């Protein structure tokens, strides 16, 4: 088949290095071209060994280029040279035919401090007035929702300002059109790993009552790493684009070209670099430099986030310690209050016991007096009985 011949033109039948290194002539032929230019060879030798191996593999025909490396991506998707490619990609993602009429500059509104991890960031205006921001990230940012809403809000403000300037007093809010933030991530944040079977996440804005007022803010996230880890028995146009962006495997490329011949042109442009190692090494070196810088900044962001998380945990722990300290102080106050109350009760009891002892002593004294009186009464009774007996005798 024609597509098989094209695949053979892009990829030799050989597969895995280092076994491929046994083909010394193929390897040496590539290296001979690279060594032919001193500067090119110096750039090549500065690359990590794995990057060197991948570059030579590509030149030998064993794998494709990594399209998500910035220089190669910009070469393929340059909106000034190939607007139809970006149009097709956006149309496929949005599931509607669109027409790009303007590639917009970022101007001062760009959140520039975020740009280090971004491979591509293009803002376009569509024929219907909608704005679309397409961004490919090497590493997915933390807080993706918050960041995307900031970008979407920036796009809404820009659209509003442009409409006000263009329409003047004729402007009404019904002229506002949707904005779309499309984020493709080569390595997605951990939140997306909770959905291993989903590689397309579209936002839905709705009221809990079912009230429908329309929606202007649209967020779309595409984690390419999750897409690559999923089996795809059937390839639609969306899957073809995602394979093109996310895979450098020959088997995937064969499937794409066979079903969608349009991609042949794109891959032929990539094949061009196989025969121009000087340009290839320069772009590859630039890509690795950008990737290294991005990786360092990502690690710094990661460490900053970890430090922020630890700071939050520490603040929570300190707040908990303070809370427990307050509870302990309350308990100690309660204990002190109970101790005072107990001491007061004990004093009252001691007083009552003293009073009882005094009363008991008084009772004992009265008992003694009563006993004495009883004895005296007994004597009197005996005297009375004696006197009565004498009176009886004298009668």
C-alpha distance (Angstrom), angle and dihedral (degrees) to the residues before:
residue distance angle dihedral
X1 . . .
X2 3.78 . .
X3 3.81 91.0 .
X4 3.78 91.9 52.1
X5 3.81 89.5 52.2
X6 3.79 89.3 50.2
X7 3.78 90.8 50.0
X8 3.79 89.1 50.3
X9 3.78 88.7 51.7
X10 3.78 89.4 54.3
X11 3.80 98.6 37.1
X12 3.77 129.1 30.7
X13 3.82 115.2 -139.3
X14 3.79 90.5 -104.7
X15 3.77 117.4 101.4
X16 3.76 131.0 178.6
X17 3.76 127.7 39.6
X18 3.00 135.5 -123.3
X19 3.83 85.3 44.8
X20 3.78 86.8 54.1
X21 3.77 89.1 59.5
X22 3.80 86.9 73.5
X23 3.80 85.3 74.2
X24 3.79 90.1 79.9
X25 3.79 94.9 172.7
X26 3.82 93.5 57.1
X27 3.78 91.8 44.9
X28 3.78 93.4 44.3
X29 3.78 92.1 47.1
X30 3.80 90.2 57.9
X31 3.79 92.3 43.8
X32 3.79 90.8 48.3
X33 3.80 89.8 58.0
X34 3.80 91.6 47.6
X35 3.82 93.1 47.4
X36 3.78 91.2 50.5
X37 3.80 89.9 80.7
X38 3.80 116.6 51.6
X39 3.82 95.6 -153.3
X40 3.80 92.5 46.6
X41 3.79 91.1 49.6
X42 3.83 91.5 49.0
X43 3.81 90.1 53.1
X44 3.80 90.1 47.8
X45 3.80 92.9 51.0
X46 3.82 90.8 51.8
X47 3.79 90.8 58.9
X48 3.82 121.1 97.2
X49 3.80 112.0 -97.8
X50 3.80 92.2 -111.3
X51 3.81 90.8 54.1
X52 3.81 90.2 48.5
X53 3.78 89.9 51.6
X54 3.81 93.0 49.4
X55 3.78 92.1 48.9
X56 3.80 92.8 50.6
X57 3.81 90.3 44.5
X58 3.78 88.5 56.8
X59 3.79 92.6 48.6
X60 3.82 89.9 48.2
X61 3.81 89.4 50.8
X62 3.80 99.3 -112.9
X63 3.80 98.1 119.6
X64 3.77 142.8 5.6
X65 3.79 128.3 -107.6
X66 3.77 119.5 -90.6
X67 3.81 99.4 -104.0
X68 3.78 92.2 -163.6
X69 3.79 90.8 68.1
X70 3.78 102.9 107.3
X71 3.84 102.2 -123.2
X72 3.81 92.7 49.3
X73 3.78 93.1 43.9
X74 3.79 92.3 50.6
X75 3.81 89.0 48.0
X76 3.81 92.5 54.5
X77 3.81 99.0 35.7
X78 3.79 102.2 36.0
X79 3.84 100.3 150.4
X80 3.80 92.1 -152.5
X81 3.82 93.1 55.4
X82 3.81 101.4 29.2
X83 3.83 110.3 23.8
X84 3.81 90.5 153.9
X85 3.82 91.3 65.5
X86 3.77 94.2 56.0
X87 3.81 88.5 42.6
X88 3.81 91.2 55.2
X89 3.81 92.6 46.3
X90 3.82 93.6 50.0
X91 3.82 92.7 42.9
X92 3.79 90.5 53.0
X93 3.81 93.6 48.9
X94 3.83 94.6 44.9
X95 3.82 91.9 43.0
X96 3.79 91.1 -131.5
X97 3.77 136.7 90.0
X98 3.77 111.4 -100.3
X99 3.78 136.1 178.1
X100 3.79 122.0 -148.0
X101 3.78 110.9 -141.9
X102 3.77 99.8 169.9
X103 3.81 138.8 21.4
X104 3.77 103.3 -147.7
X105 3.80 127.0 -145.8
X106 3.77 117.6 -121.2
X107 3.81 92.2 -131.3
X108 3.80 117.2 176.8
X109 3.78 95.0 -38.4
X110 3.80 94.1 77.1
X111 3.76 114.6 113.6
X112 3.79 86.9 -127.7
X113 3.78 97.5 179.2
X114 3.82 87.8 66.3
X115 3.79 95.9 54.6
X116 3.80 97.8 90.1
X117 3.79 96.0 84.6
X118 3.80 95.6 41.0
X119 3.81 120.8 104.3
X120 3.78 95.9 -175.1
X121 3.77 131.1 8.0
X122 3.79 115.8 176.5
X123 3.79 127.5 166.6
X124 3.80 116.1 -161.9
X125 3.77 136.9 177.1
X126 3.80 117.2 -136.5
X127 3.76 129.2 -143.8
X128 3.82 92.6 -100.9
X129 3.82 92.0 52.3
X130 3.81 96.0 -100.7
X131 3.80 119.1 139.2
X132 3.80 122.1 -135.8
X133 3.79 126.1 -168.4
X134 3.82 113.3 -164.9
X135 3.77 115.0 -168.3
X136 3.79 131.6 174.5
X137 3.79 115.5 -162.3
X138 3.78 125.1 -161.7
X139 3.80 88.3 -154.5
X140 3.78 122.0 20.1
X141 3.79 112.3 -114.3
X142 3.76 124.1 -120.6
X143 3.80 115.2 -107.1
X144 3.84 92.6 24.6
X145 3.82 94.5 174.1
X146 3.80 94.9 51.7
X147 3.80 91.6 45.7
X148 3.81 93.8 48.0
X149 3.80 92.2 48.6
X150 3.81 88.9 53.5
X151 3.81 89.7 51.6
X152 3.80 91.4 45.7
X153 3.80 91.3 49.2
X154 3.81 89.5 50.1
X155 3.81 89.7 52.9
X156 3.82 91.4 48.5
X157 3.81 91.2 51.9
X158 3.81 91.6 48.7
X159 3.78 91.4 49.2
X160 3.81 91.2 47.7
X161 3.81 92.2 50.0
X162 3.81 92.2 48.3
X163 3.82 93.3 48.4
X164 3.81 91.4 47.8
X165 3.79 89.7 51.1
X166 3.82 94.0 45.6
X167 3.82 99.3 41.3
X168 3.78 102.6 29.2
X169 3.82 111.7 -177.5
X170 3.80 90.5 -0.6
X171 3.80 91.0 68.4
X172 3.80 118.6 113.3
X173 3.78 129.2 167.1
X174 3.78 90.7 -105.4
X175 3.82 86.3 75.1
X176 3.81 90.4 67.0
X177 3.81 113.4 108.4
X178 3.82 131.8 -160.6
X179 3.78 122.7 -82.9
X180 3.80 122.6 -147.8
X181 3.79 127.3 -156.1
X182 3.82 109.2 -164.8
X183 3.80 114.9 -173.1
X184 3.81 121.8 -175.0
X185 3.80 113.3 -171.5
X186 3.78 123.8 -162.3
X187 3.81 88.9 -165.4
X188 3.79 111.6 22.0
X189 3.84 127.3 -152.5
X190 3.79 119.4 -98.0
X191 3.81 93.3 -99.5
X192 3.80 89.4 72.8
X193 3.82 93.8 53.5
X194 3.81 87.6 73.8
X195 3.83 86.3 71.5
X196 3.83 104.4 51.0
X197 3.81 91.7 162.2
X198 3.81 97.3 52.8
X199 3.80 125.9 76.0
X200 3.80 98.5 164.7
X201 3.81 121.2 61.0
X202 3.81 117.6 -178.8
X203 3.81 121.9 -175.1
X204 3.81 119.9 -123.6
X205 3.79 121.1 -157.1
X206 3.80 115.0 -161.0
X207 3.79 142.9 143.4
X208 3.80 120.9 -115.4
X209 3.82 89.2 -122.9
X210 3.80 94.9 55.1
X211 3.81 92.4 -109.3
X212 3.81 109.9 158.3
X213 3.80 118.9 -151.2
X214 3.79 99.6 149.1
X215 3.78 129.8 -104.4
X216 3.79 130.5 -106.7
X217 3.82 101.1 175.0
X218 3.81 115.9 73.2
X219 3.81 125.1 176.5
X220 3.80 123.4 -170.0
X221 3.82 123.3 -176.6
X222 3.81 122.8 -169.7
X223 3.84 115.9 -175.1
X224 3.81 104.0 -159.8
X225 3.81 92.8 -169.4
X226 3.80 91.0 60.4
X227 3.82 90.0 45.4
X228 3.82 90.5 53.7
X229 3.81 92.0 51.0
X230 3.79 93.6 53.9
X231 3.82 125.8 84.2
X232 3.82 114.1 -116.3
X233 3.79 112.3 -165.9
X234 3.77 91.7 169.8
X235 3.79 122.6 41.5
X236 3.79 118.4 -150.8
X237 3.77 123.5 -175.7
X238 3.81 91.4 -91.8
X239 3.81 91.6 52.6
X240 3.82 89.4 48.3
X241 3.79 91.1 56.0
X242 3.81 92.0 45.9
X243 3.81 91.0 50.1
X244 3.80 88.8 49.3
X245 3.80 90.8 52.1
X246 3.78 99.1 37.8
X247 3.80 109.8 31.8
X248 3.80 135.0 62.2
X249 3.81 94.7 179.3
X250 3.84 117.0 123.1
X251 3.81 93.6 -138.0
X252 3.80 91.3 58.0
X253 3.78 92.7 47.2
X254 3.80 91.7 49.8
X255 3.80 90.1 55.5
X256 3.80 92.5 48.4
X257 3.80 95.6 49.9
X258 3.79 92.9 45.0
X259 3.81 93.7 55.5
X260 3.82 100.1 30.4
X261 3.83 110.9 32.9
X262 3.79 90.0 -175.9
X263 3.81 88.7 80.8
X264 3.81 89.9 62.7
X265 3.80 89.5 80.4
X266 3.80 91.8 51.6
X267 3.79 93.6 49.3
X268 3.80 91.4 45.8
X269 3.79 88.4 58.6
X270 3.78 88.4 52.6
X271 3.81 91.0 49.7
X272 3.80 87.5 58.7
X273 3.81 89.7 74.3
X274 3.80 92.1 58.4
X275 3.76 89.3 71.1
X276 3.79 96.9 40.5
X277 3.81 103.9 58.4
X278 3.80 93.9 165.0
X279 3.80 91.7 61.1
X280 3.80 91.0 37.7
X281 3.82 94.7 53.3
X282 3.81 91.3 46.5
X283 3.82 93.1 51.8
X284 3.80 92.4 41.0
X285 3.80 90.9 50.6
X286 3.81 89.9 49.6
X287 3.80 90.2 48.9
X288 3.81 91.9 51.5
X289 3.78 91.4 47.2
X290 3.79 90.3 52.7
X291 3.80 90.6 44.5
X292 3.82 92.0 50.3
X293 3.79 90.9 49.3
X294 3.78 91.0 46.5
X295 3.78 91.7 47.8
X296 3.80 91.8 51.4
X297 3.79 91.3 48.3
X298 3.79 90.3 46.3
X299 3.80 89.9 51.3
X300 3.80 89.2 49.0
X301 3.79 89.9 49.6
X302 3.79 89.2 46.6
X303 3.80 92.0 50.6
X304 3.80 90.1 45.1
X305 3.79 90.3 52.1
X306 3.80 90.6 46.7
X307 3.81 89.4 50.0
X308 3.81 90.0 47.6
X309 3.81 90.2 49.3
X310 3.80 90.5 49.0
X311 3.79 89.5 47.5
X312 3.79 89.8 51.6
X313 3.82 90.2 48.3
X314 3.80 90.2 47.6
X315 3.80 91.0 50.0
X316 3.79 89.2 49.3
X317 3.80 90.4 49.6
X318 3.80 91.5 47.3
X319 3.80 90.2 48.6
X320 3.80 89.3 49.3
X321 3.82 91.0 48.9
X322 3.81 89.5 49.8
X323 3.79 90.0 47.5
X324 3.80 91.2 49.9
X325 3.82 89.0 46.3
X326 3.79 90.0 54.3
X327 3.79 90.7 47.0
X328 3.82 89.7 49.1
X329 3.82 90.8 49.5
X330 3.81 89.1 50.3
X331 3.80 90.5 49.3
X332 3.81 91.3 47.8
X333 3.80 90.0 49.7
X334 3.80 89.1 49.8
X335 3.82 90.6 48.9
X336 3.82 90.9 48.1
X337 3.79 89.7 49.2
X338 3.78 91.3 48.8
X339 3.82 90.7 46.8
X340 3.81 90.3 52.4
X341 3.78 91.0 46.7
X342 3.79 90.4 47.5
X343 3.81 91.7 49.4
X344 3.80 88.9 50.0
X345 3.80 90.6 50.0
X346 3.78 91.4 46.7
X347 3.83 89.8 51.4
X348 3.81 89.5 49.9
X349 3.79 90.4 48.5
X350 3.81 91.3 48.7
X351 3.80 89.4 50.2
X352 3.80 91.1 48.2
X353 3.78 90.8 47.4
X354 3.83 89.8 51.4
X355 3.79 90.0 48.9
X356 3.80 90.0 47.9
X357 3.81 90.7 49.5
X358 3.79 89.7 50.0
X359 3.80 90.9 48.6
X360 3.79 90.7 47.0
X361 3.83 89.2 51.7
X362 3.77 90.2 48.9
X363 3.81 89.7 48.0
X364 3.80 90.1 49.4
X365 3.77 89.4 50.7
X366 3.80 91.0 49.0
X367 3.79 89.6 47.3
X368 3.80 88.9 54.4
X369 3.80 91.0 48.1
X370 3.80 89.9 48.2
X371 3.80 90.5 50.0
X372 3.78 89.9 50.1
X373 3.78 91.2 48.7
X374 3.79 89.6 47.4
X375 3.80 89.1 53.4
X376 3.79 91.5 48.3
X377 3.82 90.1 47.9
X378 3.78 89.4 50.5
X379 3.80 89.6 52.5
X380 3.78 91.0 48.3
X381 3.76 90.8 47.7
X382 3.81 89.4 51.5
X383 3.84 90.6 48.0
X384 3.79 91.1 49.2
X385 3.79 90.9 49.5
X386 3.81 91.1 50.2
X387 3.79 92.7 49.0
X388 3.80 91.4 48.4
X389 3.79 88.9 51.9
X390 3.84 91.8 52.9
X391 3.79 90.9 49.1
X392 3.77 90.9 53.5
X393 3.80 91.3 51.0
X394 3.82 92.5 53.3
X395 3.76 95.1 53.8
